[in-house]
Amino acid sequence: MFNDIGPLELVTLVVLAVLVFGPDKLPKVIQDVMRTVRKIREFSESAKQDIRSELGPEFKDFEFEDLNPKTFIRKQMDNDELGLKEIRNGFDIKKEMAEVTDAVHGRESDSSSSSSGSSSGGRIDMTKKPEDDGKGDRPVFDADAT
């Protein structure tokens, strides 16, 4: 329930509780809080059982955690009836981006550049400015177009 509370935060909460409620009333407050938490859990479980019984026998294995989109996607990826793992594993984003960058800069692809003995190892230096291809100066600035 409190998986994201660290030790320092827990100590801070205990010190704050002692200061607010006092050491003599603190055990009673803790008992009241725990009783309330138990009642909320019981109410939640009861509501889940009621929903499962209303859904019918075809939903007897229904879990409410499946309503979380991340869990649903993870289960569908594990099921893999559509062949999604093959598609996901067959797509290399780094290679695709390198090919697009090479095409934009007018360079050859990785297969031909690796055979030419390039020392960059297929990496692209994005800090370098593109070479001037000698086509002329900048285009004329049109103030009316902006």
PyRosetta script that sets phi, psi and omega in degrees:
from pyrosetta import init, pose_from_sequence

init()
pose = pose_from_sequence("MFNDIGPLELVTLVVLAVLVFGPDKLPKVIQDVMRTVRKIREFSESAKQDIRSELGPEFKDFEFEDLNPKTFIRKQMDNDELGLKEIRNGFDIKKEMAEVTDAVHGRESDSSSSSSGSSSGGRIDMTKKPEDDGKGDRPVFDADAT")
pose.set_psi(1, -40.9)
pose.set_omega(1, -178.1)
pose.set_phi(2, -114.2)
pose.set_psi(2, 52.6)
pose.set_omega(2, -175.9)
pose.set_phi(3, -71.6)
pose.set_psi(3, -22.5)
pose.set_omega(3, -175.2)
pose.set_phi(4, -98.8)
pose.set_psi(4, 10.1)
pose.set_omega(4, 178.1)
pose.set_phi(5, -95.8)
pose.set_psi(5, 124.4)
pose.set_omega(5, -180.0)
pose.set_phi(6, -85.1)
pose.set_psi(6, 172.7)
pose.set_omega(6, -178.3)
pose.set_phi(7, -64.0)
pose.set_psi(7, -38.8)
pose.set_omega(7, 179.3)
pose.set_phi(8, -66.0)
pose.set_psi(8, -39.3)
pose.set_omega(8, 178.1)
pose.set_phi(9, -67.3)
pose.set_psi(9, -37.3)
pose.set_omega(9, 178.8)
pose.set_phi(10, -64.9)
pose.set_psi(10, -43.8)
pose.set_omega(10, 177.3)
pose.set_phi(11, -62.0)
pose.set_psi(11, -41.7)
pose.set_omega(11, 178.5)
pose.set_phi(12, -61.3)
pose.set_psi(12, -42.4)
pose.set_omega(12, 178.9)
pose.set_phi(13, -64.9)
pose.set_psi(13, -39.8)
pose.set_omega(13, 179.5)
pose.set_phi(14, -65.4)
pose.set_psi(14, -45.3)
pose.set_omega(14, 179.1)
pose.set_phi(15, -62.7)
pose.set_psi(15, -43.1)
pose.set_omega(15, 179.2)
pose.set_phi(16, -63.4)
pose.set_psi(16, -41.1)
pose.set_omega(16, 178.8)
pose.set_phi(17, -64.4)
pose.set_psi(17, -40.8)
pose.set_omega(17, 178.9)
pose.set_phi(18, -64.5)
pose.set_psi(18, -40.7)
pose.set_omega(18, 180.0)
pose.set_phi(19, -68.1)
pose.set_psi(19, -39.3)
pose.set_omega(19, -176.4)
pose.set_phi(20, -76.2)
pose.set_psi(20, -49.3)
pose.set_omega(20, -173.1)
pose.set_phi(21, -95.5)
pose.set_psi(21, -20.0)
pose.set_omega(21, -177.7)
pose.set_phi(22, 85.9)
pose.set_psi(22, 153.5)
pose.set_omega(22, -176.2)
pose.set_phi(23, -68.6)
pose.set_psi(23, -24.4)
pose.set_omega(23, -178.8)
pose.set_phi(24, -80.6)
pose.set_psi(24, -30.8)
pose.set_omega(24, -179.1)
pose.set_phi(25, -94.1)
pose.set_psi(25, -11.5)
pose.set_omega(25, -175.1)
pose.set_phi(26, -61.3)
pose.set_psi(26, -43.1)
pose.set_omega(26, 178.7)
pose.set_phi(27, -61.1)
pose.set_psi(27, -38.3)
pose.set_omega(27, 178.4)
pose.set_phi(28, -65.9)
pose.set_psi(28, -40.7)
pose.set_omega(28, 178.8)
pose.set_phi(29, -64.5)
pose.set_psi(29, -41.2)
pose.set_omega(29, 179.4)
pose.set_phi(30, -64.2)
pose.set_psi(30, -41.4)
pose.set_omega(30, 177.5)
pose.set_phi(31, -62.1)
pose.set_psi(31, -42.7)
pose.set_omega(31, 179.5)
pose.set_phi(32, -64.6)
pose.set_psi(32, -40.7)
pose.set_omega(32, 179.3)
pose.set_phi(33, -66.1)
pose.set_psi(33, -43.9)
pose.set_omega(33, 179.9)
pose.set_phi(34, -64.5)
pose.set_psi(34, -38.6)
pose.set_omega(34, 177.5)
pose.set_phi(35, -63.1)
pose.set_psi(35, -41.1)
pose.set_omega(35, 179.0)
pose.set_phi(36, -66.3)
pose.set_psi(36, -41.2)
pose.set_omega(36, 178.9)
pose.set_phi(37, -63.6)
pose.set_psi(37, -42.0)
pose.set_omega(37, 177.9)
pose.set_phi(38, -62.0)
pose.set_psi(38, -42.0)
pose.set_omega(38, 179.1)
pose.set_phi(39, -64.5)
pose.set_psi(39, -39.7)
pose.set_omega(39, 179.0)
pose.set_phi(40, -65.2)
pose.set_psi(40, -42.1)
pose.set_omega(40, 178.0)
pose.set_phi(41, -62.8)
pose.set_psi(41, -44.1)
pose.set_omega(41, 178.9)
pose.set_phi(42, -62.3)
pose.set_psi(42, -42.6)
pose.set_omega(42, 178.0)
pose.set_phi(43, -62.0)
pose.set_psi(43, -42.1)
pose.set_omega(43, 179.5)
pose.set_phi(44, -63.6)
pose.set_psi(44, -46.1)
pose.set_omega(44, 178.8)
pose.set_phi(45, -63.9)
pose.set_psi(45, -39.2)
pose.set_omega(45, 178.0)
pose.set_phi(46, -63.5)
pose.set_psi(46, -42.2)
pose.set_omega(46, 178.5)
pose.set_phi(47, -65.0)
pose.set_psi(47, -40.1)
pose.set_omega(47, 177.9)
pose.set_phi(48, -62.4)
pose.set_psi(48, -44.0)
pose.set_omega(48, 179.5)
pose.set_phi(49, -63.9)
pose.set_psi(49, -39.5)
pose.set_omega(49, 177.9)
pose.set_phi(50, -63.0)
pose.set_psi(50, -42.6)
pose.set_omega(50, 179.5)
pose.set_phi(51, -65.2)
pose.set_psi(51, -42.7)
pose.set_omega(51, 178.8)
pose.set_phi(52, -62.4)
pose.set_psi(52, -40.5)
pose.set_omega(52, -179.5)
pose.set_phi(53, -69.7)
pose.set_psi(53, -33.4)
pose.set_omega(53, 178.1)
pose.set_phi(54, -72.8)
pose.set_psi(54, -29.7)
pose.set_omega(54, -179.7)
pose.set_phi(55, -70.9)
pose.set_psi(55, -28.4)
pose.set_omega(55, 177.7)
pose.set_phi(56, 102.9)
pose.set_psi(56, 177.3)
pose.set_omega(56, -174.8)
pose.set_phi(57, -70.0)
pose.set_psi(57, -23.9)
pose.set_omega(57, -179.9)
pose.set_phi(58, -70.5)
pose.set_psi(58, -15.3)
pose.set_omega(58, 178.3)
pose.set_phi(59, -112.6)
pose.set_psi(59, 29.2)
pose.set_omega(59, -177.6)
pose.set_phi(60, -67.6)
pose.set_psi(60, -26.2)
pose.set_omega(60, 179.3)
pose.set_phi(61, -93.8)
pose.set_psi(61, 10.7)
pose.set_omega(61, -177.6)
pose.set_phi(62, -67.4)
pose.set_psi(62, 130.6)
pose.set_omega(62, 176.3)
pose.set_phi(63, -117.4)
pose.set_psi(63, 137.2)
pose.set_omega(63, -178.3)
pose.set_phi(64, -70.5)
pose.set_psi(64, -22.0)
pose.set_omega(64, 176.3)
pose.set_phi(65, -66.2)
pose.set_psi(65, -21.9)
pose.set_omega(65, 178.8)
pose.set_phi(66, -68.6)
pose.set_psi(66, -15.4)
pose.set_omega(66, 178.7)
pose.set_phi(67, -75.4)
pose.set_psi(67, -16.1)
pose.set_omega(67, 175.2)
pose.set_phi(68, -70.3)
pose.set_psi(68, 126.3)
pose.set_omega(68, -177.1)
pose.set_phi(69, -58.0)
pose.set_psi(69, -37.1)
pose.set_omega(69, 179.7)
pose.set_phi(70, -64.4)
pose.set_psi(70, -42.4)
pose.set_omega(70, 179.1)
pose.set_phi(71, -65.9)
pose.set_psi(71, -41.2)
pose.set_omega(71, 179.6)
pose.set_phi(72, -61.3)
pose.set_psi(72, -46.6)
pose.set_omega(72, -179.9)
pose.set_phi(73, -63.6)
pose.set_psi(73, -43.6)
pose.set_omega(73, -179.3)
pose.set_phi(74, -60.4)
pose.set_psi(74, -42.3)
pose.set_omega(74, 179.0)
pose.set_phi(75, -66.4)
pose.set_psi(75, -38.8)
pose.set_omega(75, 179.2)
pose.set_phi(76, -68.0)
pose.set_psi(76, -35.6)
pose.set_omega(76, 178.1)
pose.set_phi(77, -68.8)
pose.set_psi(77, -35.1)
pose.set_omega(77, 177.6)
pose.set_phi(78, -70.6)
pose.set_psi(78, -34.2)
pose.set_omega(78, 179.7)
pose.set_phi(79, -65.7)
pose.set_psi(79, -48.0)
pose.set_omega(79, 173.4)
pose.set_phi(80, 54.7)
pose.set_psi(80, 42.7)
pose.set_omega(80, 174.3)
pose.set_phi(81, -72.4)
pose.set_psi(81, -26.7)
pose.set_omega(81, -176.4)
pose.set_phi(82, -91.0)
pose.set_psi(82, -3.7)
pose.set_omega(82, -178.7)
pose.set_phi(83, 76.8)
pose.set_psi(83, 31.1)
pose.set_omega(83, -176.3)
pose.set_phi(84, -70.7)
pose.set_psi(84, -31.1)
pose.set_omega(84, 179.0)
pose.set_phi(85, -64.1)
pose.set_psi(85, -39.8)
pose.set_omega(85, 179.5)
pose.set_phi(86, -64.1)
pose.set_psi(86, -40.5)
pose.set_omega(86, 178.7)
pose.set_phi(87, -66.9)
pose.set_psi(87, -45.0)
pose.set_omega(87, -178.3)
pose.set_phi(88, -64.5)
pose.set_psi(88, -41.7)
pose.set_omega(88, -178.9)
pose.set_phi(89, -74.8)
pose.set_psi(89, -23.7)
pose.set_omega(89, -179.0)
pose.set_phi(90, -83.8)
pose.set_psi(90, -2.8)
pose.set_omega(90, -176.7)
pose.set_phi(91, -109.3)
pose.set_psi(91, 116.1)
pose.set_omega(91, 179.7)
pose.set_phi(92, -107.8)
pose.set_psi(92, 102.4)
pose.set_omega(92, -173.9)
pose.set_phi(93, -65.1)
pose.set_psi(93, -36.4)
pose.set_omega(93, -179.2)
pose.set_phi(94, -65.5)
pose.set_psi(94, -42.6)
pose.set_omega(94, 179.5)
pose.set_phi(95, -65.7)
pose.set_psi(95, -42.4)
pose.set_omega(95, 179.8)
pose.set_phi(96, -62.8)
pose.set_psi(96, -42.4)
pose.set_omega(96, 180.0)
pose.set_phi(97, -67.1)
pose.set_psi(97, -36.8)
pose.set_omega(97, 177.8)
pose.set_phi(98, -65.1)
pose.set_psi(98, -40.1)
pose.set_omega(98, 178.3)
pose.set_phi(99, -65.6)
pose.set_psi(99, -40.3)
pose.set_omega(99, 178.9)
pose.set_phi(100, -65.6)
pose.set_psi(100, -43.1)
pose.set_omega(100, 179.5)
pose.set_phi(101, -63.5)
pose.set_psi(101, -42.2)
pose.set_omega(101, 177.4)
pose.set_phi(102, -62.0)
pose.set_psi(102, -40.5)
pose.set_omega(102, -180.0)
pose.set_phi(103, -66.5)
pose.set_psi(103, -37.7)
pose.set_omega(103, 179.6)
pose.set_phi(104, -67.2)
pose.set_psi(104, -40.5)
pose.set_omega(104, -178.8)
pose.set_phi(105, -84.9)
pose.set_psi(105, -2.3)
pose.set_omega(105, 176.8)
pose.set_phi(106, 75.3)
pose.set_psi(106, 23.7)
pose.set_omega(106, 179.1)
pose.set_phi(107, -92.8)
pose.set_psi(107, 169.6)
pose.set_omega(107, 176.4)
pose.set_phi(108, -78.1)
pose.set_psi(108, 163.4)
pose.set_omega(108, -178.6)
pose.set_phi(109, -73.3)
pose.set_psi(109, 175.1)
pose.set_omega(109, -176.9)
pose.set_phi(110, -61.0)
pose.set_psi(110, -38.0)
pose.set_omega(110, -175.4)
pose.set_phi(111, -65.2)
pose.set_psi(111, -39.5)
pose.set_omega(111, -179.8)
pose.set_phi(112, -82.6)
pose.set_psi(112, -28.9)
pose.set_omega(112, -179.9)
pose.set_phi(113, -76.4)
pose.set_psi(113, -30.2)
pose.set_omega(113, 178.5)
pose.set_phi(114, -71.5)
pose.set_psi(114, -29.6)
pose.set_omega(114, 178.3)
pose.set_phi(115, -77.4)
pose.set_psi(115, -20.5)
pose.set_omega(115, 179.5)
pose.set_phi(116, -81.6)
pose.set_psi(116, -4.4)
pose.set_omega(116, 174.9)
pose.set_phi(117, 83.3)
pose.set_psi(117, 36.5)
pose.set_omega(117, 179.7)
pose.set_phi(118, -69.8)
pose.set_psi(118, 140.0)
pose.set_omega(118, -175.7)
pose.set_phi(119, -86.6)
pose.set_psi(119, -6.8)
pose.set_omega(119, -177.2)
pose.set_phi(120, -80.8)
pose.set_psi(120, -11.7)
pose.set_omega(120, 176.9)
pose.set_phi(121, 68.9)
pose.set_psi(121, 30.6)
pose.set_omega(121, 178.7)
pose.set_phi(122, 83.6)
pose.set_psi(122, 2.0)
pose.set_omega(122, 179.6)
pose.set_phi(123, -88.6)
pose.set_psi(123, 151.5)
pose.set_omega(123, -178.6)
pose.set_phi(124, -113.1)
pose.set_psi(124, 129.9)
pose.set_omega(124, 179.0)
pose.set_phi(125, -88.2)
pose.set_psi(125, 104.7)
pose.set_omega(125, -176.9)
pose.set_phi(126, -80.1)
pose.set_psi(126, -8.2)
pose.set_omega(126, -179.8)
pose.set_phi(127, -84.7)
pose.set_psi(127, -18.4)
pose.set_omega(127, -179.7)
pose.set_phi(128, -78.1)
pose.set_psi(128, 142.0)
pose.set_omega(128, 175.8)
pose.set_phi(129, -80.0)
pose.set_psi(129, 145.9)
pose.set_omega(129, 178.4)
pose.set_phi(130, -65.5)
pose.set_psi(130, 148.6)
pose.set_omega(130, -179.4)
pose.set_phi(131, -69.1)
pose.set_psi(131, 147.3)
pose.set_omega(131, 177.2)
pose.set_phi(132, -74.9)
pose.set_psi(132, 123.7)
pose.set_omega(132, -177.2)
pose.set_phi(133, -87.6)
pose.set_psi(133, 5.5)
pose.set_omega(133, 174.7)
pose.set_phi(134, 77.2)
pose.set_psi(134, 20.3)
pose.set_omega(134, -179.1)
pose.set_phi(135, -84.7)
pose.set_psi(135, -2.5)
pose.set_omega(135, 176.8)
pose.set_phi(136, 124.0)
pose.set_psi(136, -168.7)
pose.set_omega(136, -177.7)
pose.set_phi(137, -81.4)
pose.set_psi(137, -174.6)
pose.set_omega(137, 178.4)
pose.set_phi(138, -65.1)
pose.set_psi(138, 155.9)
pose.set_omega(138, 174.9)
pose.set_phi(139, -67.4)
pose.set_psi(139, 155.5)
pose.set_omega(139, -178.3)
pose.set_phi(140, -68.2)
pose.set_psi(140, 137.3)
pose.set_omega(140, 179.2)
pose.set_phi(141, -79.1)
pose.set_psi(141, 127.4)
pose.set_omega(141, -178.6)
pose.set_phi(142, -109.8)
pose.set_psi(142, 104.2)
pose.set_omega(142, -177.2)
pose.set_phi(143, -65.6)
pose.set_psi(143, -28.7)
pose.set_omega(143, -178.6)
pose.set_phi(144, -74.6)
pose.set_psi(144, -23.6)
pose.set_omega(144, -176.9)
pose.set_phi(145, -79.7)
pose.set_psi(145, -16.0)
pose.set_omega(145, -177.2)
pose.set_phi(146, -100.2)
pose.dump_pdb("model.pdb")
